[in-house]
Amino acid sequence: MFTTASGRPIEPSNLNRMFSTLTKKAGLDHERVHNLRHTAATILRAYGGADLIDVKEILGHSTVAVTSDLYGHGVPPLQKELMNKVGSLFEGPRDGQAVK
């Protein structure tokens, strides 16, 4: 996934060192490169609307159970969207709207 300027794989220790330097410059606490994987999974779920099967396939987990254990927690933006959809089922017609 990460390569040198010549296209060769970056040695893991070099990648970790570069990543540490970048996060410090950005004023972030110590972060691991592996945390990017967790961030990607959360973004897929929260903003991409991906279900656990999609996340499992993208991350290469062996089973959905593994993915569920790691990323099966509720995602507030998805929860709000779902509740709004359900709530709209119970709304009556508004003034001036015909009943469908």
QUIJO-V704071 format. One record per backbone hydrogen bond with DSSP energy under -1.0 kcal/mol. NH is the residue of the N-H (numbers start at 1). CO is the residue of the C=O. If there is no record, write none. Layout:
BEGIN
NH_CO / NH_CO
END
This chain:
BEGIN
4_8 / 7_4 / 10_2 / 15_11 / 16_12 / 17_13 / 18_14 / 19_15 / 20_16 / 21_17 / 22_18 / 23_19 / 24_20 / 25_21 / 26_22 / 27_24 / 28_23 / 35_32 / 36_33 / 37_34 / 38_34 / 39_35 / 40_36 / 41_37 / 42_38 / 43_39 / 44_40 / 45_41 / 46_42 / 47_43 / 48_43 / 50_44 / 55_51 / 56_52 / 57_53 / 58_54 / 59_55 / 60_56 / 61_56 / 67_63 / 68_64 / 69_65 / 70_66 / 71_67 / 72_68 / 79_75 / 80_76 / 81_77 / 82_78 / 83_79 / 84_80 / 85_81 / 86_82 / 87_83 / 88_84 / 89_86 / 90_87 / 97_94
END
